[in-house]
């Protein structure tokens, strides 16, 4: 546990905008940074539990591609190779 003097010093540094807790970026106090870091860690663990370790690692390797980025993969294909639905008019 952090002593009261150390806690006050960390709180003062956090109020000046410094990140004093890993993962606590954006917190305006030492306590706020602790809560932010804890929530981010818990959120990542929840995603890992939902996807499984392997699925979680695959997402990390993809670098967070959005569904909009996937459309770029079809640009080089010809009309025959693409799944195109033409309407008759």
KAPE-V319033 format. One record per backbone hydrogen bond with DSSP energy under -1.0 kcal/mol. NH is the residue of the N-H (numbers start at 1). CO is the residue of the C=O. Records with the same first field share a line. If there is no record, write none. Layout:
# KAPE-V319033
NH: CO + CO
This chain:
# KAPE-V319033
7: 3
8: 4
9: 5
10: 6
11: 7
12: 8
13: 9
14: 10
15: 11
16: 12
17: 14
18: 13
24: 21
27: 24
33: 29
34: 30
35: 31
36: 32
37: 33
38: 34
39: 35
40: 36
41: 37
42: 38
43: 39
44: 40
45: 41
46: 42
47: 43
48: 44
49: 45
50: 46
51: 47
52: 48
56: 52
57: 53
58: 54
59: 55
60: 56
61: 57
62: 58
64: 59
69: 66
73: 70
74: 71
75: 72
77: 74
82: 78
84: 82
